[in-house]
Amino acid sequence: MSSTAAFEQALIVASAEQAAEAGSTSAATAVIGTAAAATGVGMTVAGFTTSGITAGSIAAGVQAAIGNISVESAFAGLQSFAAVGGFATMAVIGIGMFFLSLFGW
C-alpha cells in the first residue's frame, strides 16, 4: 500500500471514529435533555410552581396529608427549588438539549 493510500485509509478510520463518537454524544445529550425536560415539566404538572403549590394538585394533596412541613424535608426542598424557577429552567434546558442533539451536538 502506498503512503498516500495509507494516509487516506487513516483519514477514513478517523472520520468513522469521530462520527461514532458524535453519535454517542448526541444520543447522550438527547437522553439527558429528555430526562431534564420530563422532570421539569412533571414537577410543574404535579403542582410545584414558582408561585407556590398549585391548589388541587398532587403536591397540594401531599402537603395536606403531611400537615406541618418541616424545613429540612424533601417536600420543602422541592418547593424551594420550584420557587426559584428550578423546574421551569430544567424543562427549558432539557428541551433545548434534545433539539441540539438532533443536530449532532
Buried (B, 14 or more C-beta within 10 A) or exposed (E): EEEEEEEEEEEEEEEEEEEEEEEEEBEEBBEBBBBBBBBBBBBBBBBBBEEEBBEEBBBBEBBEEEEEBEEEEEBBEBBEBBBEEBBBEBBBBBBBBBEBBEEEE
